[in-house]
């Protein structure tokens, strides 16, 4: 009997389940469940409580529905027997954080707190904790603590500690009754295994934890606020486990809900973009993987440890054993294009797309492909959801310069595509300026496979070959690879991550190489982008805080 593993990718708006053959990684089944409550960024549902700007909440019941609905349907679509499943892996957006009681029950499920926004999940792109992030950064710099060097000198409002600190400041009663603050990845794993096993990936990149030094000293947290002094030993308590290790086994109760046998190995959770690295077969020093979706995460593997300006984090063994894994990113990518399509594109273009029986994105690509570099005269800043790297400032806002009465929708669209590539080039240059060698650039996700113009722009603007992984569901595949390692060789899996990657990853790619004429023009346009980047990102950044 062939053995199979399950990978479950919890994205920003839906959860995707894939089932892979453990021997060669062939995908045999899949299913997607959209979150019923979506992203609550204006009103808390169903209470109707209005939310302040920069909030982004979710209902953890939606995650449970992914498990109970998509897992059985994926098994059904695969046409396999449940007894062939040997492992389950979870990847999740991060830092996506929820407060729980001492039974790991989310506080928002408690009748007393169902109308309290701070009792809900704070999604990764909840940016309302920027004030707390600023205090964290200022305090770390004042005290001269070196742990912040692992994060490019600044932390983000997206990360766990800032979000926890916001709860303490704005809803101290919620903070008080919270037994633990947990990453959503770790919480979902706990629902499968009946116990909490914190992920080294989530803790290392989003909660200041280091595999050799642990968390920063409690005196640091006390310097932020005396009420935070025991944060790591109380509300962040629990053992931290490395990727590929077994968090536990599927409980009888969870097994009944998912239609699986009890006792299946459940892997330690992993951040979604980070799971995409093994998912596309990357495990060598010098490889950069761009996971491109609602946001972009730029992850570089390296044998060397360097201090890099504005990175999101560096964790030893953070993804692949024996290598340092660096993370940077852009918090608005697909979201930026969706904003444009939903709010700016004129009706006539929607009508034309309908007549041609193509998507509005495909129509925009057709029009934008006819333009030459610089033809529109537009330069855009890719800060529609703040800047994660290298400025690490979520208060920054997006901008487009150079409008005229003749500006066309496709010109605006192309300027946004170019802005995404310019922002990625800035991040890659920061890596290389810091001493990191990059030999290969791999893009993964649905957007790169669907938008050839975008990827050609990336090649032209980066001035290097960009490979697009044709792997379906790279993050879920990576989670499944970790599940195969958690299961182990004796069960039909693997005893090392590298062995699992070489057997299960799908390495097929298509390549985009720079067009020399476009590359030359984009070098000039990139210099203009940098001028605007420095002016509004550093010198006049207060203008962008409106």
BAFIGU-136457 format. One record per residue (C-alpha): residue number from 1; z, y, x; residue in one letter. Coordinates in steps of 0.25 Angstrom, whole numbers, plus 5000, padded with zeros to 4 digits. Layout:
N
NUM  Z  Y  X  a
...
This chain:
546
1  5000  5000  5000  x
2  4996  5014  5005  x
3  5008  5023  5007  x
4  5007  5037  5002  x
5  5015  5050  5004  x
6  5017  5062  4995  x
7  5016  5077  4999  x
8  5020  5088  4990  x
9  5016  5102  4993  x
10  5024  5113  4985  x
11  5016  5125  4986  x
12  5019  5139  4980  x
13  5013  5136  4966  x
14  5012  5121  4965  x
15  5016  5107  4971  x
16  5005  5098  4976  x
17  5008  5083  4978  x
18  4999  5074  4987  x
19  4999  5059  4990  x
20  4994  5055  5004  x
21  4991  5041  5009  x
22  5001  5040  5020  x
23  4991  5033  5030  x
24  4980  5043  5031  x
25  4984  5055  5022  x
26  4974  5053  5011  x
27  4978  5061  4999  x
28  4978  5051  4987  x
29  4984  5060  4976  x
30  4989  5074  4973  x
31  4994  5083  4962  x
32  4998  5097  4960  x
33  5009  5103  4951  x
34  5009  5118  4949  x
35  5023  5125  4948  x
36  5026  5128  4934  x
37  5034  5141  4937  x
38  5024  5145  4948  x
39  5029  5156  4957  x
40  5039  5165  4950  x
41  5037  5179  4957  x
42  5038  5188  4945  x
43  5047  5181  4934  x
44  5057  5169  4935  x
45  5052  5159  4926  x
46  5056  5155  4915  x
47  5068  5165  4915  x
48  5059  5177  4916  x
49  5067  5184  4926  x
50  5058  5194  4934  x
51  5057  5193  4949  x
52  5057  5203  4959  x
53  5045  5205  4968  x
54  5042  5195  4980  x
55  5050  5184  4972  x
56  5043  5170  4971  x
57  5051  5159  4964  x
58  5049  5145  4960  x
59  5055  5135  4951  x
60  5059  5122  4958  x
61  5056  5114  4945  x
62  5041  5116  4949  x
63  5043  5108  4962  x
64  5050  5097  4954  x
65  5038  5096  4945  x
66  5028  5095  4957  x
67  5036  5082  4961  x
68  5037  5076  4947  x
69  5023  5080  4942  x
70  5014  5080  4955  x
71  5020  5068  4962  x
72  5017  5058  4951  x
73  5003  5063  4948  x
74  4999  5063  4963  x
75  5003  5049  4963  x
76  4995  5046  4951  x
77  4983  5053  4957  x
78  4984  5045  4969  x
79  4984  5032  4962  x
80  4995  5026  4971  x
81  5009  5019  4968  x
82  5021  5028  4970  x
83  5027  5017  4979  x
84  5016  5020  4990  x
85  5023  5034  4992  x
86  5031  5034  5005  x
87  5034  5049  5007  x
88  5035  5063  5000  x
89  5034  5076  5007  x
90  5036  5090  5002  x
91  5031  5103  5007  x
92  5034  5117  5001  x
93  5032  5132  5002  x
94  5043  5138  5011  x
95  5053  5145  5010  x
96  5054  5141  4996  x
97  5069  5141  4993  x
98  5078  5137  4981  x
99  5093  5137  4979  x
100  5099  5124  4975  x
101  5113  5119  4971  x
102  5121  5108  4978  x
103  5112  5098  4970  x
104  5099  5104  4975  x
105  5096  5109  4961  x
106  5089  5123  4961  x
107  5098  5134  4956  x
108  5087  5139  4946  x
109  5089  5126  4939  x
110  5103  5130  4936  x
111  5104  5136  4922  x
112  5113  5147  4928  x
113  5102  5152  4938  x
114  5089  5149  4931  x
115  5087  5164  4929  x
116  5090  5167  4943  x
117  5078  5170  4952  x
118  5086  5167  4965  x
119  5089  5153  4960  x
120  5074  5149  4960  x
121  5065  5144  4972  x
122  5061  5156  4981  x
123  5046  5152  4984  x
124  5042  5155  4999  x
125  5035  5168  4995  x
126  5047  5174  4988  x
127  5048  5187  4997  x
128  5059  5194  4990  x
129  5068  5190  5001  x
130  5062  5200  5011  x
131  5074  5209  5012  x
132  5082  5197  5016  x
133  5072  5192  5026  x
134  5072  5206  5032  x
135  5087  5205  5034  x
136  5086  5191  5040  x
137  5076  5197  5050  x
138  5084  5209  5054  x
139  5097  5201  5055  x
140  5090  5190  5064  x
141  5084  5201  5073  x
142  5097  5209  5074  x
143  5105  5197  5078  x
144  5095  5192  5088  x
145  5093  5178  5082  x
146  5082  5171  5088  x
147  5079  5161  5076  x
148  5070  5172  5070  x
149  5061  5171  5082  x
150  5056  5157  5076  x
151  5051  5165  5064  x
152  5044  5176  5071  x
153  5055  5186  5071  x
154  5056  5187  5055  x
155  5060  5179  5043  x
156  5053  5180  5030  x
157  5057  5182  5015  x
158  5050  5169  5013  x
159  5060  5161  5020  x
160  5073  5154  5016  x
161  5084  5163  5021  x
162  5078  5176  5016  x
163  5077  5169  5002  x
164  5091  5164  5002  x
165  5096  5177  5007  x
166  5089  5184  4995  x
167  5097  5175  4986  x
168  5110  5179  4992  x
169  5107  5194  4991  x
170  5101  5194  4977  x
171  5108  5182  4970  x
172  5121  5179  4977  x
173  5125  5170  4966  x
174  5113  5161  4968  x
175  5116  5160  4982  x
176  5130  5156  4980  x
177  5127  5145  4970  x
178  5115  5140  4979  x
179  5119  5127  4987  x
180  5107  5127  4995  x
181  5094  5135  4997  x
182  5083  5125  5000  x
183  5068  5125  5003  x
184  5060  5120  4991  x
185  5054  5109  5000  x
186  5068  5104  5003  x
187  5072  5105  4989  x
188  5060  5097  4983  x
189  5063  5086  4994  x
190  5078  5086  4989  x
191  5073  5083  4975  x
192  5066  5071  4980  x
193  5076  5066  4989  x
194  5089  5071  4983  x
195  5094  5078  4996  x
196  5091  5090  5003  x
197  5083  5089  5017  x
198  5080  5103  5022  x
199  5066  5104  5029  x
200  5066  5108  5044  x
201  5052  5115  5041  x
202  5058  5124  5029  x
203  5071  5127  5037  x
204  5064  5130  5050  x
205  5053  5139  5045  x
206  5060  5146  5033  x
207  5075  5145  5036  x
208  5077  5148  5051  x
209  5081  5134  5054  x
210  5078  5128  5068  x
211  5077  5113  5072  x
212  5085  5116  5084  x
213  5094  5128  5080  x
214  5096  5126  5065  x
215  5098  5139  5057  x
216  5102  5152  5062  x
217  5117  5154  5064  x
218  5125  5157  5052  x
219  5129  5170  5058  x
220  5114  5175  5056  x
221  5115  5172  5041  x
222  5129  5179  5040  x
223  5122  5191  5047  x
224  5113  5192  5035  x
225  5124  5190  5025  x
226  5138  5184  5026  x
227  5135  5176  5014  x
228  5123  5169  5022  x
229  5132  5164  5033  x
230  5133  5149  5029  x
231  5118  5149  5023  x
232  5113  5138  5032  x
233  5125  5129  5031  x
234  5127  5130  5016  x
235  5114  5134  5008  x
236  5105  5129  5019  x
237  5113  5117  5022  x
238  5106  5103  5024  x
239  5099  5095  5035  x
240  5086  5100  5039  x
241  5075  5089  5041  x
242  5062  5089  5049  x
243  5049  5087  5043  x
244  5044  5073  5042  x
245  5058  5068  5040  x
246  5063  5061  5027  x
247  5071  5070  5018  x
248  5075  5058  5009  x
249  5069  5049  5000  x
250  5064  5050  4985  x
251  5076  5049  4976  x
252  5076  5040  4963  x
253  5076  5052  4954  x
254  5065  5059  4961  x
255  5057  5046  4962  x
256  5057  5045  4947  x
257  5052  5059  4945  x
258  5041  5057  4955  x
259  5037  5043  4951  x
260  5039  5038  4965  x
261  5049  5027  4971  x
262  5062  5032  4976  x
263  5064  5032  4991  x
264  5051  5038  4996  x
265  5053  5047  5009  x
266  5053  5062  5006  x
267  5050  5071  5018  x
268  5057  5084  5022  x
269  5050  5096  5016  x
270  5040  5104  5023  x
271  5034  5118  5021  x
272  5021  5118  5014  x
273  5012  5125  5025  x
274  5019  5117  5036  x
275  5016  5104  5029  x
276  5001  5108  5030  x
277  5002  5107  5045  x
278  5003  5092  5045  x
279  4995  5091  5032  x
280  4982  5096  5040  x
281  4985  5087  5052  x
282  4991  5098  5061  x
283  5001  5094  5071  x
284  4996  5099  5085  x
285  5001  5112  5092  x
286  4991  5123  5090  x
287  4987  5120  5076  x
288  4989  5131  5066  x
289  4989  5127  5051  x
290  4987  5138  5040  x
291  4992  5133  5027  x
292  4984  5142  5017  x
293  4988  5144  5003  x
294  4996  5154  4995  x
295  5001  5158  5009  x
296  4997  5154  5023  x
297  5006  5147  5033  x
298  5001  5147  5048  x
299  5008  5135  5055  x
300  5006  5133  5070  x
301  5010  5121  5078  x
302  5014  5123  5092  x
303  5021  5116  5104  x
304  5027  5129  5108  x
305  5037  5138  5102  x
306  5034  5153  5102  x
307  5040  5165  5095  x
308  5029  5171  5086  x
309  5028  5184  5079  x
310  5030  5183  5064  x
311  5029  5168  5062  x
312  5037  5161  5051  x
313  5043  5151  5059  x
314  5043  5141  5071  x
315  5049  5127  5069  x
316  5050  5116  5079  x
317  5045  5103  5073  x
318  5043  5112  5061  x
319  5030  5104  5056  x
320  5026  5095  5067  x
321  5036  5088  5077  x
322  5035  5093  5091  x
323  5029  5106  5087  x
324  5033  5120  5084  x
325  5027  5125  5070  x
326  5025  5140  5068  x
327  5023  5146  5054  x
328  5017  5159  5050  x
329  5010  5163  5037  x
330  5004  5172  5027  x
331  5012  5173  5014  x
332  5000  5177  5005  x
333  4987  5170  5007  x
334  4982  5162  4994  x
335  4991  5171  4986  x
336  4984  5183  4991  x
337  4970  5178  4987  x
338  4976  5174  4973  x
339  4982  5188  4971  x
340  4968  5194  4974  x
341  4961  5184  4964  x
342  4972  5186  4953  x
343  4973  5201  4954  x
344  4960  5207  4960  x
345  4948  5199  4958  x
346  4939  5205  4946  x
347  4936  5197  4934  x
348  4921  5197  4937  x
349  4924  5188  4949  x
350  4932  5179  4941  x
351  4920  5178  4931  x
352  4910  5176  4942  x
353  4919  5165  4948  x
354  4920  5158  4934  x
355  4904  5159  4932  x
356  4902  5153  4946  x
357  4913  5142  4943  x
358  4920  5145  4956  x
359  4935  5150  4959  x
360  4937  5165  4960  x
361  4941  5162  4975  x
362  4928  5155  4977  x
363  4920  5167  4972  x
364  4928  5177  4980  x
365  4925  5169  4992  x
366  4910  5169  4989  x
367  4910  5184  4988  x
368  4920  5186  5000  x
369  4911  5177  5009  x
370  4900  5187  5008  x
371  4908  5198  5015  x
372  4908  5200  5030  x
373  4921  5203  5038  x
374  4925  5218  5036  x
375  4915  5221  5025  x
376  4925  5224  5015  x
377  4933  5234  5023  x
378  4946  5227  5018  x
379  4958  5223  5026  x
380  4969  5216  5019  x
381  4984  5212  5023  x
382  4988  5198  5019  x
383  5002  5202  5015  x
384  5001  5199  5000  x
385  5014  5191  5001  x
386  5020  5198  5013  x
387  5018  5194  5027  x
388  5024  5181  5033  x
389  5018  5182  5047  x
390  5018  5189  5056  x
391  5025  5201  5049  x
392  5035  5192  5041  x
393  5036  5203  5030  x
394  5035  5198  5016  x
395  5036  5213  5011  x
396  5022  5216  5016  x
397  5011  5218  5006  x
398  4996  5215  5006  x
399  4985  5225  5008  x
400  4970  5227  5008  x
401  4964  5239  5015  x
402  4950  5245  5013  x
403  4947  5245  4998  x
404  4935  5253  4993  x
405  4929  5255  4980  x
406  4919  5244  4984  x
407  4929  5234  4988  x
408  4926  5220  4981  x
409  4935  5209  4977  x
410  4929  5199  4987  x
411  4931  5209  4998  x
412  4946  5210  4995  x
413  4947  5195  4994  x
414  4940  5193  5008  x
415  4950  5204  5014  x
416  4962  5195  5009  x
417  4956  5183  5015  x
418  4954  5190  5028  x
419  4968  5195  5027  x
420  4973  5181  5026  x
421  4966  5178  5039  x
422  4970  5190  5046  x
423  4984  5187  5043  x
424  4983  5173  5049  x
425  4976  5178  5061  x
426  4988  5187  5064  x
427  4997  5175  5062  x
428  4989  5167  5072  x
429  4989  5178  5082  x
430  5004  5179  5081  x
431  5005  5164  5084  x
432  4995  5165  5096  x
433  5002  5178  5101  x
434  5015  5170  5101  x
435  5009  5159  5110  x
436  5005  5149  5100  x
437  4992  5142  5102  x
438  4983  5139  5090  x
439  4972  5129  5092  x
440  4969  5126  5078  x
441  4969  5133  5064  x
442  4970  5124  5052  x
443  4970  5130  5038  x
444  4975  5122  5026  x
445  4977  5124  5011  x
446  4968  5125  4999  x
447  4963  5139  5002  x
448  4957  5136  5016  x
449  4949  5125  5010  x
450  4944  5133  4998  x
451  4940  5146  5005  x
452  4930  5145  5016  x
453  4929  5160  5017  x
454  4944  5162  5020  x
455  4944  5151  5031  x
456  4931  5157  5038  x
457  4938  5171  5037  x
458  4950  5164  5044  x
459  4941  5158  5055  x
460  4935  5172  5057  x
461  4948  5180  5057  x
462  4956  5170  5065  x
463  4944  5168  5075  x
464  4946  5153  5076  x
465  4943  5140  5069  x
466  4950  5137  5056  x
467  4951  5123  5051  x
468  4953  5121  5036  x
469  4960  5108  5033  x
470  4954  5101  5022  x
471  4967  5093  5019  x
472  4971  5094  5004  x
473  4985  5098  5002  x
474  4989  5100  5017  x
475  5004  5104  5014  x
476  5006  5092  5005  x
477  4999  5083  5015  x
478  5008  5088  5026  x
479  5020  5085  5017  x
480  5015  5071  5014  x
481  5014  5069  5029  x
482  5028  5072  5031  x
483  5031  5063  5020  x
484  5024  5051  5027  x
485  5033  5054  5040  x
486  5046  5055  5031  x
487  5042  5041  5026  x
488  5040  5035  5040  x
489  5031  5024  5046  x
490  5038  5013  5039  x
491  5035  5018  5025  x
492  5021  5020  5028  x
493  5022  5034  5034  x
494  5024  5040  5048  x
495  5034  5042  5058  x
496  5029  5055  5064  x
497  5022  5068  5058  x
498  5011  5068  5068  x
499  5008  5053  5064  x
500  5008  5057  5050  x
501  4999  5069  5052  x
502  4988  5061  5060  x
503  4988  5050  5049  x
504  4989  5059  5036  x
505  4983  5073  5039  x
506  4969  5076  5034  x
507  4962  5083  5046  x
508  4949  5087  5040  x
509  4946  5102  5042  x
510  4935  5112  5040  x
511  4933  5123  5051  x
512  4930  5138  5050  x
513  4926  5145  5063  x
514  4925  5160  5065  x
515  4912  5167  5063  x
516  4911  5176  5076  x
517  4905  5188  5068  x
518  4916  5188  5058  x
519  4927  5185  5068  x
520  4923  5197  5076  x
521  4924  5206  5063  x
522  4937  5200  5059  x
523  4943  5203  5072  x
524  4941  5218  5069  x
525  4946  5216  5055  x
526  4958  5209  5060  x
527  4962  5221  5069  x
528  4962  5229  5057  x
529  4970  5219  5049  x
530  4981  5220  5061  x
531  4981  5235  5060  x
532  4985  5234  5045  x
533  4994  5222  5047  x
534  5002  5230  5058  x
535  5002  5243  5050  x
536  5007  5238  5037  x
537  5014  5226  5042  x
538  5023  5233  5053  x
539  5021  5248  5054  x
540  5020  5252  5039  x
541  5025  5239  5033  x
542  5034  5247  5023  x
543  5022  5251  5016  x
544  5019  5236  5012  x
545  5033  5234  5006  x
546  5030  5240  4992  x
